[in-house]
Amino acid sequence: MKVSSPQDLGILIREERKKRGWTQAELADRVGVRPLWISEFERGKTMARIGLVFQTIKALGLSISVDKVEHPSGVEKGLDLNALVQTMRKEPDKITVQSSGTVDDAGKKNDE
């Protein structure tokens, strides 16, 4: 499946979770978040820390592949995934994925 938006990624996560017969609560336990975070993520409405996104993908046995996309202007823009991973390892709390929602803090179990 080609993922080009938070909504696409959420749909993929939901489909993979259901294929495994897991509830949102079961996936949340594996990722270390609240079920609300999984619910919002699956609907593409979450502002998620990239580390939690990767943990969710890993929990489902999935991987990510990034391809360059030709933009209408003819200029190719790519994501330097290696640099992103290195930054995440050094400063994991400073990387976030911006999207239409704001429930990142709701996903943290131990921040109450």
PyMOL commands that set and color helices and strands:
alter all, ss='L'
color gray80, all
select helices_A, chain A and resi 6-19+24-31+35-42+50-59+81-90+92-94+104-107
alter helices_A, ss='H'
color red, helices_A
select strands_A, chain A and resi 69-70+76-77
alter strands_A, ss='S'
color yellow, strands_A
deselect
rebuild
show_as cartoon
